[in-house]
Amino acid sequence: MGDSTATSQWLPTTFTLTFSVAAITAFFILGKKWRAMESNVKELEASLKSSVDKCAAERQGRIRAQQELRKALLQQKTENMDPTSYPMIPIGTVQSCFSTRNGTPRQPLLVPLARACLMFDPMRVPPASLEGLEEYSHIWIIYVFHLNTDLDKLWLEPSRSKIKAKVRVPRLKGGKKGVYATRTPHRPSPIGLTVAKIEAVQGHMILLSGVDLVDGTPVLDVKPYLPYCDSIQDSMVPEWVKEDSLLAVASVIFSESFHSALADCWESVKRSSLYSSQSEMKKLIEQVLSWDIRSSSQRHRPHKSILTVGNVEPAKISPNGEDGEGEETPNPVSEICDPSLIVYHLNLESLEISYTIDCEGNVLVDSVAPASNVPRSNQNRCNYTMWKDKLG
C-alpha cells in the first residue's frame, strides 16, 4: 500500500520534470533557430541596402555622365552655330488632298472641300495637348515651305544666297512687289502661315478643311484662331489685293466620259481617300479648278502654242503664296489633236485630272486616271472612314 502511494506521487513529478526539460530544450533549440533566422534577415537587409545604395550611386553616376555629355554637345553645337539661331523641329506633318504643288490654292479657304489631316508626332505632342482645341472653329498653322526650289540658297552666306528682294505677283499680271509685301513662299526664312477650319480632333490628329497645304508639309506650331483679336475690322490692303475675281475662271464643265472614268478610278482609291464618294471628289475637282491654277507664264503664253512636257515637276502654285522669282516651271502639259488648246494635268490624292482652258476662261475637265509617280508623305494615311462618325 505504501509503495503504491509513493509510486503515484513519483509519476507526476517525473512527468513534470520531463516536460520541463523538453520545454527548456525546445526553447533553446527554437531560440537558436530564431537567432539564426534573425541573423540571416539582417544579412539580407544589409545586402539589399548595399545593392540599393550601389544602384543609386550608379544612377547618379549615369545622370552626371549624361549631364556632362549634354553640356559637351551643347557647347559643341554652340561653337558651330550662330548664337542668334533657335532650334525648331516639326511637331507634325500634313496629309493633304494636294499631292503636288500644282493646284494647291494660293490662299486658305478658297477651296472649302480641300481636306487635310494634320498628324502630330506623339512623342512631341501627346493627345492631351489637343484637349479643348475642338471647341474652336479655325486654327492658325505655322509651317515650312519644304518644296521651295531655292531652299539650297538659304544655307549660303547672305552675300551669296541671292534671295530676291522682289517677286512676281499673279494679280499684277507679272508685276513685281517687295517680298515682304506679298505672301510668296520664297523668303529669307521659308516659314508659312495659314488658317484652316477644324472639322474634327481625334487622338493626335486634326481633320482640316479649306487648306492650302501640299502633302508632306512639316508643321512647326498651331494656335487657335481668335476673332476678337485676329480679325481687324479697319485693316487696309492695296487695291491689287482686293481683286478677288482676277483668277476666277468663267466655268468648269465635265466631259461626257469623265463620270464613267471617275467611277472606275474611285474603286481603287476610295479606301485611302479623305472623301466619302466620287460625287464629293468631283465637287473638290470643280472647286479647285474654279480658280486658274496655272503659272503666270502659262496664263500669258500665246494660246496657239503647244508644249509636250514629260514627267516634270509641276509648276508652283505654291501653298499660301504668290509665284516666286524663278518659279515659272510649266505645269505638266501634253499635246492634243486640237492645235488651239493645251492639256494641263492636276493631281488630287491618287488621281490625275486632265483639263483644258480656253482663251475666255472656260475649263473643260476631260479625263481622270490613277496618278503615277506621285509622292505621298507616308503609307499610314488617314481616310474618310476614320472620321465619318465625327463628320456626321
Secondary structure per residue as TSV (DSSP state, phi and psi in degrees):
chain	resnum	aa	ss	phi	psi
A	1	M	-	360.0	-42.8
A	2	G	H	-66.3	-39.7
A	3	D	H	-64.5	-39.1
A	4	S	H	-63.6	-39.3
A	5	T	H	-67.2	-42.2
A	6	A	H	-63.8	-40.5
A	7	T	H	-64.8	-41.5
A	8	S	H	-65.5	-30.4
A	9	Q	H	-76.7	-32.2
A	10	W	H	-73.9	-36.5
A	11	L	H	-60.9	-46.9
A	12	P	H	-62.2	-38.0
A	13	T	H	-64.5	-42.8
A	14	T	H	-63.3	-42.3
A	15	F	H	-63.6	-40.4
A	16	T	H	-64.6	-45.8
A	17	L	H	-62.5	-42.6
A	18	T	H	-62.8	-44.1
A	19	F	H	-64.1	-39.8
A	20	S	H	-64.2	-44.4
A	21	V	H	-61.8	-42.7
A	22	A	H	-64.0	-41.2
A	23	A	H	-64.7	-43.5
A	24	I	H	-64.0	-40.7
A	25	T	H	-63.2	-45.7
A	26	A	H	-62.6	-37.9
A	27	F	H	-62.4	-45.9
A	28	F	H	-65.0	-39.8
A	29	I	H	-65.0	-48.2
A	30	L	H	-64.0	-38.5
A	31	G	H	-61.7	-41.5
A	32	K	H	-63.7	-44.1
A	33	K	H	-64.0	-40.9
A	34	W	H	-61.7	-44.6
A	35	R	H	-62.7	-36.5
A	36	A	H	-66.3	-43.0
A	37	M	H	-64.8	-41.4
A	38	E	H	-61.8	-40.4
A	39	S	H	-63.9	-43.5
A	40	N	H	-62.2	-41.6
A	41	V	H	-61.3	-44.5
A	42	K	H	-62.5	-39.0
A	43	E	H	-65.1	-42.1
A	44	L	H	-65.0	-40.7
A	45	E	H	-63.1	-41.1
A	46	A	H	-65.2	-41.1
A	47	S	H	-64.9	-41.3
A	48	L	H	-64.2	-44.1
A	49	K	H	-61.8	-40.4
A	50	S	H	-62.8	-41.3
A	51	S	H	-66.4	-42.9
A	52	V	H	-61.8	-45.7
A	53	D	H	-61.7	-39.3
A	54	K	H	-65.3	-44.2
A	55	C	H	-62.6	-41.7
A	56	A	H	-62.8	-42.1
A	57	A	H	-64.6	-41.4
A	58	E	H	-64.0	-40.9
A	59	R	H	-63.0	-45.3
A	60	Q	H	-61.3	-37.2
A	61	G	H	-64.7	-42.9
A	62	R	H	-63.8	-41.9
A	63	I	H	-61.0	-45.2
A	64	R	H	-62.8	-40.0
A	65	A	H	-65.3	-41.7
A	66	Q	H	-65.1	-40.3
A	67	Q	H	-63.0	-42.6
A	68	E	H	-65.1	-38.6
A	69	L	H	-65.4	-45.7
A	70	R	H	-61.7	-40.2
A	71	K	H	-62.9	-42.2
A	72	A	H	-66.8	-43.1
A	73	L	H	-64.4	-41.7
A	74	L	H	-63.7	-40.8
A	75	Q	H	-64.5	-39.8
A	76	Q	H	-64.2	-44.3
A	77	K	H	-65.4	-39.8
A	78	T	H	-63.0	-36.5
A	79	E	H	-69.5	-26.4
A	80	N	H	-100.3	0.6
A	81	M	S	-127.8	160.5
A	82	D	-	-65.3	124.1
A	83	P	T	-63.2	-14.7
A	84	T	T	-92.0	2.2
A	85	S	-	-86.0	155.0
A	86	Y	-	-130.2	141.3
A	87	P	-	-73.6	126.2
A	88	M	-	-133.8	125.4
A	89	I	-	-124.4	134.3
A	90	P	-	-56.6	138.0
A	91	I	-	-100.2	-6.1
A	92	G	E	-170.7	174.1
A	93	T	E	-135.1	144.8
A	94	V	E	-91.8	130.0
A	95	Q	E	-104.4	103.0
A	96	S	E	-109.8	158.2
A	97	C	S	-72.1	-15.9
A	98	F	B	-90.5	104.7
A	99	S	-	-72.5	-29.6
A	100	T	S	-134.0	171.7
A	101	R	S	-65.0	-35.1
A	102	N	T	-63.4	123.0
A	103	G	T	98.8	-18.5
A	104	T	-	-65.7	126.0
A	105	P	-	-56.3	151.2
A	106	R	S	-74.7	-22.8
A	107	Q	S	-140.3	158.8
A	108	P	T	-72.8	157.8
A	109	L	T	69.2	1.8
A	110	L	S	-69.3	-31.3
A	111	V	S	-118.5	93.5
A	112	P	T	-56.8	-32.5
A	113	L	T	-83.2	-3.2
A	114	A	-	-68.6	108.2
A	115	R	E	-105.9	154.1
A	116	A	E	-154.0	153.2
A	117	C	E	-113.4	120.5
A	118	L	E	-90.1	112.4
A	119	M	E	-100.6	112.8
A	120	F	E	-84.7	153.0
A	121	D	-	-75.7	113.5
A	122	P	T	-59.5	-25.6
A	123	M	T	-71.3	-28.4
A	124	R	T	-102.3	-27.9
A	125	V	S	-131.0	86.4
A	126	P	-	-67.0	155.1
A	127	P	G	-52.0	-31.7
A	128	A	G	-61.6	-24.8
A	129	S	G	-65.6	-22.5
A	130	L	G	-98.5	1.1
A	131	E	T	-62.1	129.5
A	132	G	T	95.2	-15.7
A	133	L	G	-68.1	-28.8
A	134	E	G	-68.2	-10.0
A	135	E	G	-80.7	-10.5
A	136	Y	S	-97.1	157.5
A	137	S	S	-91.9	-30.4
A	138	H	E	-139.7	157.4
A	139	I	E	-134.6	151.6
A	140	W	E	-85.6	141.8
A	141	I	E	-126.2	124.9
A	142	I	E	-103.8	125.3
A	143	Y	E	-143.6	-179.2
A	144	V	E	-113.0	134.8
A	145	F	-	-78.1	78.0
A	146	H	T	-76.9	-13.0
A	147	L	T	-102.8	10.5
A	148	N	-	-57.0	137.6
A	149	T	T	-78.7	-8.8
A	150	D	T	-115.8	23.4
A	151	L	G	-61.0	-31.9
A	152	D	G	-62.0	-26.1
A	153	K	G	-66.8	-27.6
A	154	L	G	-69.3	-17.8
A	155	W	G	-84.3	-8.5
A	156	L	S	-86.7	165.4
A	157	E	-	-61.6	145.3
A	158	P	H	-51.0	-34.9
A	159	S	H	-70.5	-19.3
A	160	R	H	-107.5	-12.9
A	161	S	H	-69.8	-31.7
A	162	K	-	56.8	38.5
A	163	I	-	-66.3	129.6
A	164	K	-	-69.5	136.8
A	165	A	S	-79.6	-24.8
A	166	K	E	-126.5	150.9
A	167	V	E	-133.5	156.7
A	168	R	E	-75.6	138.9
A	169	V	-	-112.3	123.5
A	170	P	G	-54.5	-40.2
A	171	R	G	-71.5	-14.5
A	172	L	G	-100.2	13.8
A	173	K	T	54.0	46.0
A	174	G	T	96.0	-6.6
A	175	G	-	-66.3	157.5
A	176	K	E	-108.9	150.2
A	177	K	E	-138.8	161.3
A	178	G	E	-60.8	143.8
A	179	V	G	-55.9	-35.4
A	180	Y	G	-84.7	-0.9
A	181	A	G	-95.4	5.9
A	182	T	S	-132.6	176.1
A	183	R	-	-109.4	29.2
A	184	T	-	-57.9	144.9
A	185	P	S	-75.5	-12.8
A	186	H	-	-90.3	86.0
A	187	R	S	-127.4	159.5
A	188	P	S	-55.2	-35.0
A	189	S	S	-117.6	111.0
A	190	P	-	-76.6	62.4
A	191	I	E	-109.8	131.9
A	192	G	E	-109.2	153.9
A	193	L	E	-130.8	127.8
A	194	T	E	-144.3	165.6
A	195	V	E	-121.5	146.2
A	196	A	E	-144.5	156.6
A	197	K	E	-86.5	135.5
A	198	I	E	-85.5	117.2
A	199	E	E	-90.5	-39.0
A	200	A	E	-166.8	154.5
A	201	V	E	-124.1	132.9
A	202	Q	E	-150.1	117.1
A	203	G	T	58.8	-122.8
A	204	H	T	-103.8	30.4
A	205	M	E	-129.8	150.4
A	206	I	E	-128.9	128.2
A	207	L	E	-91.2	125.2
A	208	L	E	-118.6	157.8
A	209	S	E	-137.6	164.4
A	210	G	S	70.2	25.6
A	211	V	-	-81.3	157.0
A	212	D	-	-128.2	39.9
A	213	L	-	-114.8	135.6
A	214	V	-	-82.6	154.7
A	215	D	T	-58.3	134.9
A	216	G	T	90.8	3.5
A	217	T	-	-62.7	126.8
A	218	P	E	-77.2	134.3
A	219	V	E	-107.5	132.8
A	220	L	E	-95.3	-32.5
A	221	D	E	-167.7	158.8
A	222	V	E	-132.7	147.5
A	223	K	E	-141.4	142.5
A	224	P	E	-66.5	145.0
A	225	Y	-	-81.5	126.9
A	226	L	-	-117.1	104.5
A	227	P	H	-57.2	-35.4
A	228	Y	H	-67.2	-23.3
A	229	C	H	-122.8	-19.5
A	230	D	H	-88.2	-20.4
A	231	S	-	-104.5	113.3
A	232	I	-	-102.8	111.5
A	233	Q	T	-66.2	-37.9
A	234	D	T	-99.0	26.3
A	235	S	-	-69.5	158.1
A	236	M	-	-127.4	138.5
A	237	V	-	-134.7	158.6
A	238	P	-	-64.2	159.1
A	239	E	G	-61.0	-37.4
A	240	W	G	-67.4	-22.5
A	241	V	G	-74.6	-26.7
A	242	K	S	-75.8	-12.7
A	243	E	-	-79.2	74.8
A	244	D	G	-67.0	-29.9
A	245	S	G	-87.0	1.6
A	246	L	G	-59.6	-39.9
A	247	L	G	-101.5	8.6
A	248	A	B	-76.4	140.1
A	249	V	-	-88.0	165.9
A	250	A	S	-74.1	-43.0
A	251	S	E	-161.6	159.4
A	252	V	E	-125.7	116.8
A	253	I	E	-122.2	139.8
A	254	F	E	-102.5	137.5
A	255	S	-	-69.0	164.6
A	256	E	T	-64.2	-32.8
A	257	S	T	-83.7	-10.4
A	258	F	H	-63.5	-45.3
A	259	H	H	-63.0	-41.6
A	260	S	H	-68.7	-37.0
A	261	A	H	-65.5	-40.4
A	262	L	H	-65.6	-39.0
A	263	A	H	-61.1	-41.1
A	264	D	H	-66.0	-41.4
A	265	C	H	-71.6	-33.7
A	266	W	H	-61.1	-34.5
A	267	E	H	-60.7	-29.6
A	268	S	H	-92.0	-15.0
A	269	V	H	-115.6	-11.3
A	270	K	G	-64.2	-29.9
A	271	R	G	-68.2	-24.5
A	272	S	G	-109.6	9.5
A	273	S	-	-91.0	151.0
A	274	L	S	-86.4	5.8
A	275	Y	S	-116.9	151.4
A	276	S	S	-82.0	-25.2
A	277	S	S	-157.4	168.9
A	278	Q	H	-69.2	-27.8
A	279	S	H	-69.1	-35.4
A	280	E	H	-69.7	-37.2
A	281	M	H	-63.2	-41.1
A	282	K	H	-61.4	-40.6
A	283	K	H	-63.0	-39.7
A	284	L	H	-60.3	-47.2
A	285	I	H	-57.9	-42.7
A	286	E	H	-63.8	-41.8
A	287	Q	H	-66.6	-40.9
A	288	V	H	-64.2	-45.5
A	289	L	H	-81.3	-0.6
A	290	S	T	-70.0	-13.9
A	291	W	B	-114.8	142.1
A	292	D	-	-72.9	105.2
A	293	I	-	-91.0	4.4
A	294	R	S	-72.3	158.2
A	295	S	-	-73.1	166.5
A	296	S	H	-59.4	-41.1
A	297	S	H	-65.3	-35.9
A	298	Q	H	-71.7	-37.7
A	299	R	H	-66.9	-29.6
A	300	H	T	-103.6	6.8
A	301	R	S	-72.3	139.7
A	302	P	-	-54.1	131.4
A	303	H	T	-67.9	-17.7
A	304	K	T	-81.3	-12.7
A	305	S	-	-71.7	152.4
A	306	I	-	-127.1	132.9
A	307	L	-	-122.8	140.5
A	308	T	-	-120.7	107.5
A	309	V	-	-116.0	134.4
A	310	G	-	-78.6	-140.4
A	311	N	S	-82.8	78.4
A	312	V	-	-105.0	160.0
A	313	E	-	-69.0	130.0
A	314	P	-	-58.5	150.3
A	315	A	-	-67.5	154.3
A	316	K	-	-71.3	115.1
A	317	I	-	-113.4	85.0
A	318	S	-	-64.1	147.4
A	319	P	T	-59.4	130.3
A	320	N	T	55.6	39.6
A	321	G	S	-166.1	166.2
A	322	E	-	-84.4	170.0
A	323	D	-	-59.2	140.9
A	324	G	-	-102.5	163.1
A	325	E	T	-59.9	130.0
A	326	G	T	79.5	12.2
A	327	E	-	-109.8	39.3
A	328	E	-	-100.7	24.4
A	329	T	-	-61.3	129.1
A	330	P	-	-65.2	152.9
A	331	N	-	-66.2	156.3
A	332	P	-	-58.7	125.7
A	333	V	E	-133.7	162.9
A	334	S	E	-147.1	153.7
A	335	E	-	-77.9	141.2
A	336	I	-	-125.9	177.2
A	337	C	S	-65.4	-41.8
A	338	D	S	-73.3	112.4
A	339	P	T	-70.7	-4.9
A	340	S	T	-92.2	-5.5
A	341	L	-	-127.3	157.7
A	342	I	-	-123.3	137.9
A	343	V	E	-91.6	127.8
A	344	Y	E	-108.7	158.9
A	345	H	E	-127.3	134.9
A	346	L	E	-124.6	133.3
A	347	N	E	-107.3	122.1
A	348	L	E	-126.7	123.9
A	349	E	T	51.3	-118.4
A	350	S	T	-107.4	22.6
A	351	L	E	-117.1	144.4
A	352	E	E	-112.5	118.3
A	353	I	E	-103.9	131.2
A	354	S	E	-105.9	135.3
A	355	Y	E	-150.3	162.9
A	356	T	E	-126.0	160.2
A	357	I	E	-141.1	126.6
A	358	D	-	-87.9	179.3
A	359	C	T	-68.1	-14.3
A	360	E	T	-97.3	3.6
A	361	G	-	86.0	19.4
A	362	N	E	-91.0	124.9
A	363	V	E	-98.7	130.2
A	364	L	E	-114.1	114.2
A	365	V	E	-84.6	110.8
A	366	D	E	-89.2	-49.8
A	367	S	E	-153.0	167.8
A	368	V	E	-143.3	143.2
A	369	A	E	-151.3	159.6
A	370	P	E	-58.5	134.5
A	371	A	-	-76.1	145.0
A	372	S	S	-117.1	143.1
A	373	N	S	58.0	38.1
A	374	V	-	-98.7	121.1
A	375	P	-	-68.4	141.9
A	376	R	-	-125.4	148.5
A	377	S	S	-63.3	-40.1
A	378	N	-	-168.2	173.7
A	379	Q	S	-85.1	-25.0
A	380	N	S	-85.1	77.7
A	381	R	-	-98.5	150.6
A	382	C	-	-74.6	156.2
A	383	N	-	-144.4	174.2
A	384	Y	H	-62.1	-34.9
A	385	T	H	-58.9	-35.0
A	386	M	H	-67.5	-22.8
A	387	W	H	-116.3	-6.1
A	388	K	H	-59.8	-33.7
A	389	D	H	-65.7	-38.0
A	390	K	H	-79.1	-25.9
A	391	L	H	-83.8	-12.9
A	392	G	-	70.6	360.0
